[in-house]
C-alpha cells in the first residue's frame, strides 16, 4: 500500500496526488464519503472566512494584519489538512469551491462559538 499522511485513513488505494499547479492535496477518486481525522487550525479557518468575505487575498491580508503570502500559505495548509480544494485558482475575482463555502460557513460558527466561550469565561471572572 502506498504511503499516506497519517491524518488520513483511506479505505483503499484510490487516492491520487494532485499536481500541475494545484496544491498537494489528497483526494478520493471515488465518490464514497470518508471521515477524515484532522484538527483544524482556527487561524486558518479565520483566513478562509475573511477571504470568503473579501474575495481578494490582498484585502483579506490587510484585514487579518498578515502578509498576502501568509494568507495563501494558510489556505494551502488548510486545503491539505481537509483534503479538498477550497479556493478556485486563477479566477478573478477569487471564489470558493463548494467545499470551501461549506467550510467557511462552519468556520463562521466555530469562530462565533470561540468568541462566546471567551466572553463567558471573562464575564464569569468578574461576575458573582
HUVENRA-V432423 format. One record per backbone hydrogen bond with DSSP energy under -1.0 kcal/mol. NH is the residue of the N-H (numbers start at 1). CO is the residue of the C=O. Records with the same first field share a line. If there is no record, write none. Layout:
NH = CO, CO
This chain:
8 = 5
16 = 27
18 = 25
25 = 23
27 = 16
29 = 14
45 = 41
46 = 42
47 = 43
48 = 44
49 = 45
50 = 46
51 = 47
52 = 48
53 = 49
54 = 50
55 = 51
60 = 56
61 = 57
62 = 58
63 = 59
64 = 60
66 = 61
71 = 67
72 = 68
73 = 69
74 = 70
75 = 71
76 = 72
77 = 73
78 = 74
79 = 75
80 = 76
81 = 77
82 = 78
83 = 79
84 = 79
88 = 95
94 = 55
97 = 86
101 = 97
102 = 98
103 = 99
104 = 100
105 = 101
106 = 102
107 = 103
108 = 104
109 = 105
110 = 106
111 = 107
112 = 108
113 = 109
114 = 110
115 = 111
116 = 112
117 = 113
118 = 114
119 = 115
120 = 116
121 = 117
122 = 118
123 = 119
124 = 120
125 = 121
126 = 122
127 = 123
